Amino acid sequence: MKVITEENLKNWRRYLHEYPELSLKEYETKKYIVNVLNDYNIKYNETLETGLVVILSASEQTKDAVLFRADIDALPILEENDVDFKSKNNGVMHACGHDGHTTMLLGSVIEAAEYYKNNKTKVNSIFVFQPAEETFGGGNLLINDFDFSNYNILASYALHMNPDYPEEYIVSKPNEIMASANEYRIYIKGKAAHVGLKNNGVDALNVATMFYREMLKLNSLHTKAKNTNIIHIGKMYGGDAMNVVAENAYLEGTIRTYSMSDLEIIKKAILDTKKGLEYLTRAEIKVEFAEGYPAVINDKKPYEVIRKVVEEKNINYIELEEAYLYGEDFSFFSRLSPINYSFLGLKNEKKNFISGLHTPTFNFDEKILKIGVKYYLGIIENYNKQT
C-alpha cells in the first residue's frame, strides 16, 4: 500500500526549492526533513551539523545493509525561473536538483518503513541525507563523522537529476560514470624592474604564459590518446602596472580524469614543467594540488541489481554511452562498499525543462520523483528477496 502521494512529493520538493541553503549551512533543510520524519514516526541519527542518517532494521538479525544517499545543499546562483516556489534566499538556488534528490530519498524512507513493518526482511536499509556535496566533499566528511562500522554495507546507491535525457528514464552504465575532480594552483615569483631596464627583472607574466602553453600540451604528450582527461586553466593573472616588469603571476585550474594513474602522471608532468621553467627563467614557482573527488566507478554487482530492478519495475532505462567529466563526492562512498551512481532523466521540451545543471533556469516536473522512489524501493525489495 502506498503511504505517500505525488502531491506529497511535489509539496516537499517545492518547499525545499523555495528555501535552499549553501553547503554546511543546511540548518533549515535539516529541520524540514526532521519534521517530515517525525510526522511518520521515523527515527533518525544526526551527523555533522546538518546531516541525517536513517536506519531501518531488518526483521532478521543481520549486519548486512544497503545504503542510499541524497545530497541536500544548494548553489550560489540567482534563480531566474518565474515560478510560485522561486527561491526566497536571494542568490541561492537548487540549480542541481538536490531538492529533488532529497525529496526522493525522503519518500523512499517513508515507503521503506512501511515495507519493513509488513514484510520479513534480511537486509538493513541506511538512508543518508548528506550536506556539502557542491563544495566541501560532504560525503567524505560524513563518512569520517558517522560510525558505519556496525554494518556490512553490501552496496551504496545514489540518483542524480539529468536534463540530457527524457523524463522518467533511469540512465546508467557500468564502470566509470563520473570523473575525479582535483584542483591545482601555481604561484610564480619573478623580479620587478622598470620596463626600461627589463633585462634586470624576471617577468612573472611571461613565465605564466609559458606555463600556460605547456599545460595545454601535457595531456597529449604524457597520457594515452584513448584516455579521457582534461587539464583546464580557469584563472590566470599577474602584474601591477603597465610600465613595470611583473613580479608575481598566478594560475589555477582543475584536472578531470577517470584514471588515478593518469592523475599521477599529470601531476608529475606539471611538477617537471615547474622545474624546467625555473631553470630556464630564474623565476621561483610553487605548485599546490588540492585533493578533490575521486572518480565515480560503478561496480559490477550493484549495476546488475539496478538493471534487474528497472526491468522488474517496468522503469524506462537508457544505457549511458559515455561517462561525464563532472565531479561527484558520492565517489567517497566507495570507502564503505561497492557503489552505483545513476541518473533520472528530466528533459521535457514541451514544458521547457531543458536547462542544464548549475544554470539559473534549471527546473523539472515533480511527476518524475515517483520514479526515483519506485526505483529505490525496487532495490530494497531486491536485496530482501535474494536467497
Phi, psi and chi 1 to 4 in degrees:
 res  aa     phi    psi   chi1   chi2   chi3   chi4
   1 MET       -  133.6 -176.4 -179.3   76.1      -
   2 LYS   -74.0  133.9  -68.5  -67.7 -178.6 -174.4
   3 VAL   -95.8  -37.3  177.8      -      -      -
   4 ILE  -110.2  160.7   59.3  167.5      -      -
   5 THR  -117.7  168.4   64.8      -      -      -
   6 GLU   -61.9  -30.1  -72.5 -173.0   39.2      -
   7 GLU   -66.7  -39.6 -169.6   68.6   15.2      -
   8 ASN   -56.9  -49.2  -68.2  137.8      -      -
   9 LEU   -61.8  -43.1  -63.2  172.1      -      -
  10 LYS   -62.4  -46.0 -177.4  176.8   81.0  169.9
  11 ASN   -64.6  -42.6  -69.5  -20.4      -      -
  12 TRP   -63.2  -47.2  -64.5  -21.8      -      -
  13 ARG   -60.8  -42.9 -177.7  -96.9  167.9  155.8
  14 ARG   -69.1  -35.6  -66.9 -166.5  175.2 -169.8
  15 TYR   -63.3  -48.1  179.7   90.2      -      -
  16 LEU   -61.1  -37.7  -67.1  166.9      -      -
  17 HIS   -67.6  -35.1 -170.6   88.3      -      -
  18 GLU   -72.7  -25.3 -156.4  166.9   -7.5      -
  19 TYR  -127.0   63.3  -60.3   98.8      -      -
  20 PRO   -74.4  153.9   32.1  -36.0      -      -
  21 GLU  -138.4  147.7  -64.8  173.1  -64.4      -
  22 LEU   -76.5  170.1  -63.3  175.8      -      -
  23 SER   -56.1  132.7  -60.3      -      -      -
  24 LEU    65.5   10.9  -61.9 -178.1      -      -
  25 LYS  -121.8   23.2  -62.8  179.9 -179.9  178.6
  26 GLU   -83.4   45.8  -50.2   95.8  -26.9      -
  27 TYR   -67.7  -46.2  -62.2  104.6      -      -
  28 GLU   -72.6  -33.4  -65.2  -56.3  -44.8      -
  29 THR   -60.0  -46.3  -58.6      -      -      -
  30 LYS   -60.3  -44.7  174.9 -174.4  172.4 -177.6
  31 LYS   -59.6  -40.1  -74.8 -178.2 -175.5  177.1
  32 TYR   -65.8  -45.0 -174.5   75.4      -      -
  33 ILE   -60.3  -43.8  -63.1  167.9      -      -
  34 VAL   -60.4  -42.4  164.7      -      -      -
  35 ASN   -62.0  -41.3  -72.2  -21.8      -      -
  36 VAL   -66.1  -44.4  174.6      -      -      -
  37 LEU   -60.2  -41.0  -66.5  173.3      -      -
  38 ASN   -63.4  -36.9  -74.6  -22.9      -      -
  39 ASP   -59.1  -28.9  -73.0  -17.5      -      -
  40 TYR  -106.7   13.8  -70.9   86.8      -      -
  41 ASN    54.3   43.1  -62.5  -48.0      -      -
  42 ILE  -104.8  124.8  -64.9  173.9      -      -
  43 LYS   -78.1  154.0  -64.6  179.7  179.8  179.3
  44 TYR  -144.3  162.3   56.8   86.3      -      -
  45 ASN  -117.9  142.3  -55.8  -83.9      -      -
  46 GLU   -95.8  147.7  -61.2 -176.1   59.5      -
  47 THR  -149.3  150.3  179.3      -      -      -
  48 LEU    50.6 -153.6  -58.4  173.9      -      -
  49 GLU   -96.0  -23.0  -71.3 -170.3   11.5      -
  50 THR  -128.7    8.9   52.7      -      -      -
  51 GLY   -99.0  157.1      -      -      -      -
  52 LEU  -137.3  145.3  -65.5  165.2      -      -
  53 VAL  -131.6  125.4  177.5      -      -      -
  54 VAL  -110.1  131.7  175.6      -      -      -
  55 ILE  -122.6  121.4  -59.7  173.0      -      -
  56 LEU  -103.4  120.4  -60.4  179.1      -      -
  57 SER   -87.8  138.1  -61.9      -      -      -
  58 ALA   -69.6  156.2      -      -      -      -
  59 SER   -69.9  -29.6   54.3      -      -      -
  60 GLU   -88.9  139.1  -65.0 -178.8   14.4      -
  61 GLN   -70.0  121.0 -170.3  170.3    0.0      -
  62 THR  -159.2  155.3  178.5      -      -      -
  63 LYS   -96.1  -11.7  -73.4 -170.1  172.5 -175.1
  64 ASP   -63.7  139.8  -71.0  -12.5      -      -
  65 ALA  -151.6  158.2      -      -      -      -
  66 VAL  -123.8  140.7   59.6      -      -      -
  67 LEU  -117.4  142.6 -175.9  147.4      -      -
  68 PHE  -128.8  137.2  -55.6   89.4      -      -
  69 ARG  -128.6  139.7  167.4  -86.9 -151.9  171.8
  70 ALA  -128.4  140.1      -      -      -      -
  71 ASP   -91.8  143.3   32.6   18.6      -      -
  72 ILE  -118.3   -2.7   67.7  173.5      -      -
  73 ASP   -88.8  164.4   56.4  -29.7      -      -
  74 ALA  -117.0 -174.1      -      -      -      -
  75 LEU  -117.6  154.7  -72.5  157.9      -      -
  76 PRO   -79.7   68.5   29.1  -34.3      -      -
  77 ILE  -128.0  136.8  -68.3  175.5      -      -
  78 LEU   -83.3  117.3 -179.5   64.3      -      -
  79 GLU   -69.9  139.3 -178.4  165.1   13.0      -
  80 GLU  -114.6    1.6  -64.6  178.4    5.8      -
  81 ASN   -68.5  139.2  -71.9  -45.8      -      -
  82 ASP   -98.4   79.5 -177.2   17.9      -      -
  83 VAL  -132.5  158.1  -67.8      -      -      -
  84 ASP   -63.9  -26.1  -66.4  -20.9      -      -
  85 PHE  -106.3   29.9   52.1   95.5      -      -
  86 LYS   -57.6  147.5 -174.9  175.2 -179.8  177.7
  87 SER   -53.6  130.7  171.1      -      -      -
  88 LYS   -93.6   -6.3  -76.0 -173.7  165.6   60.6
  89 ASN   -97.9   98.0  -66.3  -20.8      -      -
  90 ASN   -55.3  127.5 -166.9   41.0      -      -
  91 GLY    81.3    6.6      -      -      -      -
  92 VAL  -126.8  135.6 -177.1      -      -      -
  93 MET  -150.9  144.6  178.3 -169.6  172.2      -
  94 HIS   -81.4   79.3  -87.7  -62.8      -      -
  95 ALA   -96.5    6.7      -      -      -      -
  96 CYS  -124.2    5.9 -160.8      -      -      -
  97 GLY    85.4   10.6      -      -      -      -
  98 HIS   -66.1  -25.6  -67.0 -168.9      -      -
  99 ASP   -62.6  -37.3   49.2  -16.2      -      -
 100 GLY   -70.8  -41.2      -      -      -      -
 101 HIS   -59.6  -45.8  -55.3  170.8      -      -
 102 THR   -63.9  -42.8  -57.5      -      -      -
 103 THR   -63.2  -44.0  -62.2      -      -      -
 104 MET   -62.6  -41.1  -70.4 -173.1  -67.5      -
 105 LEU   -69.2  -38.3 -165.0   67.6      -      -
 106 LEU   -62.5  -45.1 -165.0   49.8      -      -
 107 GLY   -63.0  -36.7      -      -      -      -
 108 SER   -68.5  -39.5  -60.4      -      -      -
 109 VAL   -58.1  -47.1  169.9      -      -      -
 110 ILE   -67.1  -44.1  -65.4  162.8      -      -
 111 GLU   -66.2  -39.9  -69.1  -74.2   -4.6      -
 112 ALA   -66.1  -36.8      -      -      -      -
 113 ALA   -59.8  -39.7      -      -      -      -
 114 GLU   -67.7  -39.7 -169.0   69.5   15.0      -
 115 TYR   -61.3  -43.6  174.3   81.5      -      -
 116 TYR   -68.0  -29.5  -87.6   77.0      -      -
 117 LYS   -69.4  -33.3  -75.4  179.0 -171.2  175.2
 118 ASN  -109.5    5.6  -63.0  -52.3      -      -
 119 ASN  -139.4  152.9  -66.3  -86.2      -      -
 120 LYS   -74.6  129.3  -70.6 -176.6  178.4  179.9
 121 THR  -130.3  150.9   50.6      -      -      -
 122 LYS  -130.5    4.6   52.4 -171.4  174.9 -178.1
 123 VAL  -132.8  127.5  175.4      -      -      -
 124 ASN   -70.2  155.6  -54.2  -61.6      -      -
 125 SER  -120.6  132.9  -74.7      -      -      -
 126 ILE  -118.8  128.1  -58.3  172.5      -      -
 127 PHE  -118.0  122.6  -57.7   85.2      -      -
 128 VAL  -113.6  119.2  175.8      -      -      -
 129 PHE   -98.5  102.2  -65.3   90.4      -      -
 130 GLN  -103.7  128.2  176.2 -143.6  -59.1      -
 131 PRO   -80.4  167.1   28.2  -32.8      -      -
 132 ALA    60.7   39.8      -      -      -      -
 133 GLU   -71.6  -34.1 -173.6  -84.1  -30.3      -
 134 GLU   -72.6  -23.0  -65.6  -69.9   -1.0      -
 135 THR  -134.1  -47.1   52.5      -      -      -
 136 PHE  -106.8   10.5  -60.6  109.8      -      -
 137 GLY    62.8   51.5      -      -      -      -
 138 GLY   -58.1  -26.8      -      -      -      -
 139 GLY   -60.0  -44.9      -      -      -      -
 140 ASN   -66.3  -43.5 -160.7   36.7      -      -
 141 LEU   -59.8  -43.4  -62.6  176.3      -      -
 142 LEU   -68.0  -41.8 -170.8  144.0      -      -
 143 ILE   -63.3  -34.7  -69.1  167.4      -      -
 144 ASN   -71.3  -28.4  -70.9  -23.2      -      -
 145 ASP   -90.0  -36.6 -172.4   69.4      -      -
 146 PHE   -99.9  137.2 -169.3   82.8      -      -
 147 ASP   -87.3  104.9 -176.0    8.3      -      -
 148 PHE   -96.9    6.8  -69.5   98.8      -      -
 149 SER   -67.7  -16.7   63.2      -      -      -
 150 ASN   -76.7   -4.0  -70.7  -31.1      -      -
 151 TYR  -124.4  144.3  -63.2   92.8      -      -
 152 ASN   -96.9   93.8  171.8   37.4      -      -
 153 ILE   -79.6  115.0  -58.8  176.2      -      -
 154 LEU   -74.2  -35.2  -56.3  173.7      -      -
 155 ALA  -166.2  154.1      -      -      -      -
 156 SER  -122.4  140.4  -62.2      -      -      -
 157 TYR  -128.7  146.5  -65.8   87.6      -      -
 158 ALA  -144.9  154.9      -      -      -      -
 159 LEU  -133.7  134.0 -161.4   54.3      -      -
 160 HIS  -127.8  137.1 -162.3  -65.5      -      -
 161 MET   -59.7  145.8  -62.8  -68.4  179.8      -
 162 ASN  -145.6  113.9 -168.4  -40.6      -      -
 163 PRO   -81.4    0.5   30.4  -34.5      -      -
 164 ASP   -84.5  -12.6  -63.1  -25.5      -      -
 165 TYR  -127.8  153.5  -68.1   90.2      -      -
 166 PRO   -63.2  150.5   18.9  -29.9      -      -
 167 GLU   -62.9  146.5   57.7 -174.9   14.7      -
 168 GLU    76.1    9.0  -59.7 -168.6  -14.3      -
 169 TYR   -98.6  132.6  -82.8   75.4      -      -
 170 ILE   -83.6  135.8  -64.4  -66.9      -      -
 171 VAL  -129.1  128.1 -177.7      -      -      -
 172 SER  -157.8 -178.3 -167.1      -      -      -
 173 LYS  -164.1  158.2   69.6 -178.1  -67.5  -66.2
 174 PRO   -77.9  163.5   28.6  -33.5      -      -
 175 ASN    65.4 -144.1  -55.1  -43.6      -      -
 176 GLU   -67.1  139.0   66.7  -85.1   -1.7      -
 177 ILE  -133.4  -25.6 -169.1  165.6      -      -
 178 MET  -139.3  147.6  -60.5  -83.1  -93.3      -
 179 ALA   -85.0  163.5      -      -      -      -
 180 SER   -73.5  154.1   66.9      -      -      -
 181 ALA  -131.2  111.8      -      -      -      -
 182 ASN  -128.4  142.5  -65.2  -90.9      -      -
 183 GLU  -103.8  153.2  -59.6  172.5   -6.5      -
 184 TYR  -136.7  153.2   65.2   84.2      -      -
 185 ARG  -137.0  134.4  -68.1  169.8  177.1   82.7
 186 ILE  -122.7  120.2  -59.6  170.4      -      -
 187 TYR  -109.0  125.0  -57.5   86.4      -      -
 188 ILE  -116.5  124.3  -60.0  170.3      -      -
 189 LYS  -112.5  113.2  178.1   75.5  170.3  178.0
 190 GLY  -103.2 -143.3      -      -      -      -
 191 LYS  -141.9  123.3 -178.2 -179.5  177.9 -177.6
 192 ALA   -72.1  148.8      -      -      -      -
 193 ALA  -162.1  158.1      -      -      -      -
 194 HIS   -65.6  144.9 -169.7  -77.9      -      -
 195 VAL   -60.6  -27.5   67.5      -      -      -
 196 GLY   -71.3  -16.2      -      -      -      -
 197 LEU  -123.7   48.3  -62.8  170.0      -      -
 198 LYS   -58.0  -31.6 -169.1  165.6 -175.9  175.4
 199 ASN   -66.7  -15.3   59.4  -62.6      -      -
 200 ASN   -83.9  -11.4  -70.3  -20.8      -      -
 201 GLY  -106.0  175.9      -      -      -      -
 202 VAL  -124.8  111.4  175.9      -      -      -
 203 ASP   -79.0  103.4 -170.6  -12.7      -      -
 204 ALA   -64.8  -32.7      -      -      -      -
 205 LEU   -66.4  -38.1  -90.2  175.9      -      -
 206 ASN   -62.9  -42.2  177.7   53.6      -      -
 207 VAL   -63.0  -39.6  179.4      -      -      -
 208 ALA   -62.7  -41.7      -      -      -      -
 209 THR   -68.4  -34.2   59.3      -      -      -
 210 MET   -64.9  -43.7  -65.9  170.8   73.0      -
 211 PHE   -62.1  -42.7 -144.8  129.5      -      -
 212 TYR   -56.9  -48.1 -177.5   96.7      -      -
 213 ARG   -63.3  -39.4  -70.4 -167.3  -65.4  -91.5
 214 GLU   -67.4  -36.6  -68.8  -56.2  -48.9      -
 215 MET   -61.3  -36.8  -67.5  -75.3  -77.0      -
 216 LEU   -65.4  -23.3  -64.0  178.7      -      -
 217 LYS   -97.0  -12.9  -64.1 -175.7  -75.3 -175.0
 218 LEU   -57.8  -44.0  -71.4 -175.4      -      -
 219 ASN   -62.4  -49.2 -165.2   36.8      -      -
 220 SER   -69.7  -27.4   60.0      -      -      -
 221 LEU   -86.7  -22.5  -67.6  176.4      -      -
 222 HIS  -121.0  -15.5  -64.9  -84.1      -      -
 223 THR  -123.9  162.2   61.8      -      -      -
 224 LYS   -65.6  140.1  -66.5  179.3 -179.7  178.0
 225 ALA   -60.8  -32.5      -      -      -      -
 226 LYS   -77.1  -13.3   67.6 -179.0 -179.6   65.3
 227 ASN   -81.3  143.6  -68.2    3.5      -      -
 228 THR   -96.8  111.1  -56.6      -      -      -
 229 ASN  -138.0  147.2  -59.2  -55.6      -      -
 230 ILE  -127.2  128.9  -70.9  178.1      -      -
 231 ILE  -116.0  103.9  -54.1  169.9      -      -
 232 HIS  -108.8  130.8  174.2   68.9      -      -
 233 ILE   -99.8  111.4  -56.5  100.6      -      -
 234 GLY   -99.5  -20.7      -      -      -      -
 235 LYS  -148.2  141.1 -175.0 -172.8  -70.5 -173.1
 236 MET  -154.9  129.1  177.0  177.1  170.7      -
 237 TYR  -158.1  169.7   59.6   80.2      -      -
 238 GLY   172.3  172.4      -      -      -      -
 239 GLY    85.5  163.3      -      -      -      -
 240 ASP  -126.1  -33.7  -62.6  -57.5      -      -
 241 ALA  -152.8  158.7      -      -      -      -
 242 MET   -69.6  -22.2   67.6  171.8   66.6      -
 243 ASN  -111.7   23.8   60.4  -11.7      -      -
 244 VAL  -126.6  134.6  176.3      -      -      -
 245 VAL   -64.2  126.4  174.3      -      -      -
 246 ALA   -63.8  128.4      -      -      -      -
 247 GLU   -89.4  -28.4 -174.8  169.7   10.9      -
 248 ASN  -131.9  147.4  -64.7  -74.5      -      -
 249 ALA  -149.4  163.1      -      -      -      -
 250 TYR  -150.4  140.9  173.8   79.1      -      -
 251 LEU  -133.5  148.0  -60.2   91.0      -      -
 252 GLU  -148.2  156.7   67.9  176.4   36.1      -
 253 GLY  -174.1 -164.9      -      -      -      -
 254 THR  -136.0  151.0 -177.3      -      -      -
 255 ILE  -114.5  127.3  -55.8  164.4      -      -
 256 ARG  -119.9  128.2  -58.3  -65.8  172.1   98.6
 257 THR  -158.5  157.1  179.7      -      -      -
 258 TYR   -94.3  -12.6  -52.3  121.6      -      -
 259 SER  -109.8  120.1  166.3      -      -      -
 260 MET   -68.7  -29.5  -67.5  -57.4   97.7      -
 261 SER   -69.4  -38.8   61.0      -      -      -
 262 ASP   -63.8  -37.7  -84.7    4.8      -      -
 263 LEU   -59.1  -44.1  177.4   60.8      -      -
 264 GLU   -66.9  -36.7  -66.5  -51.3  -49.3      -
 265 ILE   -63.1  -44.2  -69.9  169.7      -      -
 266 ILE   -64.6  -43.0  -67.9  166.5      -      -
 267 LYS   -60.7  -43.9  -75.9 -177.9  177.1 -179.9
 268 LYS   -63.3  -40.1 -177.4  179.1 -176.7  -58.5
 269 ALA   -64.6  -37.4      -      -      -      -
 270 ILE   -64.9  -43.2  -68.0  172.9      -      -
 271 LEU   -67.6  -36.2  -67.2  174.6      -      -
 272 ASP   -65.8  -38.2  -71.6  -15.4      -      -
 273 THR   -62.9  -41.7  -59.1      -      -      -
 274 LYS   -55.7  -49.9  163.5 -164.8  173.4  -58.9
 275 LYS   -62.0  -42.7  -68.0  176.2 -175.1  176.1
 276 GLY   -64.3  -42.8      -      -      -      -
 277 LEU   -71.5  -32.9  -71.6  177.0      -      -
 278 GLU   -61.7  -44.1  -76.5 -179.9  -36.3      -
 279 TYR   -65.7  -40.9  179.6   79.7      -      -
 280 LEU   -74.8  -36.2 -176.4   64.4      -      -
 281 THR  -111.5  -12.8   66.4      -      -      -
 282 ARG    72.4    8.1  -63.9  178.4  -69.5  117.7
 283 ALA   -77.6  158.1      -      -      -      -
 284 GLU  -100.4  128.5  -63.9  177.3   11.7      -
 285 ILE  -126.8  132.0  -55.9  173.2      -      -
 286 LYS  -118.7  130.5 -179.1  171.7   71.7  170.0
 287 VAL  -114.8  129.8  176.4      -      -      -
 288 GLU  -121.7  133.6  -67.3 -179.2   -9.0      -
 289 PHE  -110.0  133.5  -64.6  105.6      -      -
 290 ALA  -108.8  117.5      -      -      -      -
 291 GLU   -66.5  125.2  -63.8  -55.4  -39.4      -
 292 GLY  -106.5 -134.8      -      -      -      -
 293 TYR   -93.2  132.3  -56.6  166.1      -      -
 294 PRO   -65.6  165.8  -16.2   29.2      -      -
 295 ALA   -65.6  148.0      -      -      -      -
 296 VAL   -91.0  113.8 -178.3      -      -      -
 297 ILE  -116.6  113.9  -50.7  -66.5      -      -
 298 ASN   -73.8  124.9  -81.1  -16.3      -      -
 299 ASP   -79.9  156.8  -69.2  -72.7      -      -
 300 LYS   -62.5  -50.9 -178.1 -179.7  178.2 -178.2
 301 LYS   -64.4  -50.5  178.2   85.3  179.4  -77.4
 302 PRO   -61.0  -34.8  -22.4   32.9      -      -
 303 TYR   -63.2  -43.0  169.5   75.8      -      -
 304 GLU   -61.9  -35.6  -69.5  173.9  -12.2      -
 305 VAL   -64.1  -46.6  169.2      -      -      -
 306 ILE   -67.7  -33.2   69.7  110.0      -      -
 307 ARG   -64.9  -38.3  -69.9  -56.2  -51.5  -91.2
 308 LYS   -67.7  -40.3 -174.7  175.7 -179.5 -177.9
 309 VAL   -65.7  -45.7  166.0      -      -      -
 310 VAL   -64.2  -31.7  -65.4      -      -      -
 311 GLU   -71.7  -47.1 -177.0  177.6  -12.5      -
 312 GLU   -66.7  -34.2  -69.6  177.2  -14.3      -
 313 LYS   -94.7    5.4  -64.4  -64.2 -179.0 -179.8
 314 ASN    54.8   44.0  -65.0  -45.6      -      -
 315 ILE   -96.1  132.3  -60.6  173.1      -      -
 316 ASN   -61.4  141.2  -66.8  -37.8      -      -
 317 TYR  -138.0  141.6  178.5   79.8      -      -
 318 ILE  -129.0  131.7  -65.1  173.8      -      -
 319 GLU   -82.4  120.2 -175.5   85.3   -7.4      -
 320 LEU   -65.8  129.1 -174.1   66.8      -      -
 321 GLU   -79.3  -43.1  -68.7 -175.2    5.0      -
 322 GLU  -130.8  143.0  -65.7 -177.2   -5.6      -
 323 ALA   -70.0  157.8      -      -      -      -
 324 TYR   -89.7  153.4  -75.9   94.3      -      -
 325 LEU  -100.7   25.3  -79.9  160.4      -      -
 326 TYR   -78.4  160.2  -57.0  141.5      -      -
 327 GLY  -100.6  152.8      -      -      -      -
 328 GLU  -153.5  126.5 -132.0  -55.3  -21.0      -
 329 ASP   -81.8    3.1   78.7  -13.6      -      -
 330 PHE   -62.2  -20.7 -175.2   64.7      -      -
 331 SER   -55.6  -29.4   53.4      -      -      -
 332 PHE   -64.9  -23.1  -71.3  114.2      -      -
 333 PHE   -68.8  -10.6  -77.2   82.7      -      -
 334 SER   -63.1  -18.1  -64.9      -      -      -
 335 ARG   -66.6  -25.2  -67.9  173.1   52.0 -167.0
 336 LEU   -97.1  -32.6  -61.8  176.9      -      -
 337 SER  -170.8  172.4   72.1      -      -      -
 338 PRO   -60.8  153.5  -20.1   31.8      -      -
 339 ILE  -130.7  160.3   64.8  171.3      -      -
 340 ASN  -139.1  129.3  178.5  -91.7      -      -
 341 TYR  -118.8  124.1 -172.2   85.5      -      -
 342 SER  -131.9  170.3  -62.8      -      -      -
 343 PHE  -116.8  155.8  -62.9  101.9      -      -
 344 LEU  -117.7  115.7  175.2   61.0      -      -
 345 GLY   -66.4  145.2      -      -      -      -
 346 LEU  -133.4    0.3   60.9   86.8      -      -
 347 LYS   -65.7  127.4 -173.0  174.5 -176.0  179.0
 348 ASN  -146.6   98.5 -174.7  -37.8      -      -
 349 GLU   -66.5  -33.7  -66.6 -177.2   -5.4      -
 350 LYS   -62.8  -35.9  -70.6 -177.7  179.7  179.0
 351 LYS   -95.8    3.7  -65.7 -177.8  178.6  179.7
 352 ASN    66.2   30.1 -157.0   34.7      -      -
 353 PHE   -91.1   78.0  -64.7  133.0      -      -
 354 ILE  -133.5   -3.1   55.4  174.9      -      -
 355 SER   -69.4  145.2  -64.7      -      -      -
 356 GLY   -75.2  165.6      -      -      -      -
 357 LEU   -60.6  147.1  -60.4  171.2      -      -
 358 HIS    65.3   28.3  -67.7 -146.9      -      -
 359 THR  -114.8  155.7   65.7      -      -      -
 360 PRO   -73.8   -5.5   23.1  -32.4      -      -
 361 THR  -114.4   15.0   53.4      -      -      -
 362 PHE   -61.5  134.1  177.8   83.2      -      -
 363 ASN  -165.4  167.8 -159.9    5.1      -      -
 364 PHE  -157.7  164.9   58.2   87.0      -      -
 365 ASP   -85.2  125.4 -169.7  -29.0      -      -
 366 GLU   -64.4  -11.9  -71.2   92.1   -6.8      -
 367 LYS   -61.4  -22.9   73.5  176.2 -174.7  179.2
 368 ILE   -73.6  -17.6   69.5  174.6      -      -
 369 LEU   -63.9  -30.6  -61.2  174.3      -      -
 370 LYS   -63.2  -27.4   67.8 -178.6 -175.4  -65.4
 371 ILE   -66.9  -41.6  -59.8  -61.4      -      -
 372 GLY   -61.5  -41.2      -      -      -      -
 373 VAL   -65.5  -44.5  175.9      -      -      -
 374 LYS   -59.9  -41.3 -176.8  179.0 -179.6 -179.2
 375 TYR   -63.8  -50.2  171.4   77.9      -      -
 376 TYR   -62.7  -42.5  -78.8  149.4      -      -
 377 LEU   -64.6  -34.8  -96.2  -69.2      -      -
 378 GLY   -62.8  -38.7      -      -      -      -
 379 ILE   -65.3  -44.1  -66.6  171.1      -      -
 380 ILE   -60.9  -45.5  -70.0  170.1      -      -
 381 GLU   -62.3  -38.8  -68.5  171.1    3.2      -
 382 ASN   -60.8  -45.3 -178.0  -86.1      -      -
 383 TYR   -69.5  -31.0  -83.5   91.6      -      -
 384 ASN   -85.3  -10.2  -79.4  -70.4      -      -
 385 LYS   -94.5  -16.0  -74.3 -170.2  -60.6 -173.3
 386 GLN   -63.8  141.7  -69.5  178.4   -3.6      -
 387 THR   -93.2      -   57.2      -      -      -
